[in-house]
Amino acid sequence: MDQLTQFAPIILMFVVVYFFMIRPQMKKAKQEKNFAAELKKGDRIITKSGMHGKIIDFSEKNNSVIIETGAGKITFDRSSISMEMSQKLNEPPAKAKDKK
């Protein structure tokens, strides 16, 4: 019993690290994977490097998307699309508050 009380703080520390660091990272990675899998033609997206565009086609053999931008067509890897920025881009605009 004495040995268990000696290792209790270390065990507790590993549990805290798991629930506050490892588990949220795994959950976010799963959400990003689902987001990349659910992309479809016509979606407006932003890449992690800040490139804005609209998806016009997919290349399944090398897991990439073809994006139409103001400069032309560019091919990006699916993992380079920013989930957070793309979702902010596609959400409806916030209602303006009444100014009186």
Protein Blocks (a to p, Z undefined) as FASTA:
>chain_A
ZZmmmmmmmmmmmmmmmmmmmmmmmmmmmmmmmmmmmpcehiacddfkopacddfbdcfk
nopaddddfkbccdddfklpcfklmmmmmpccddddddZZ
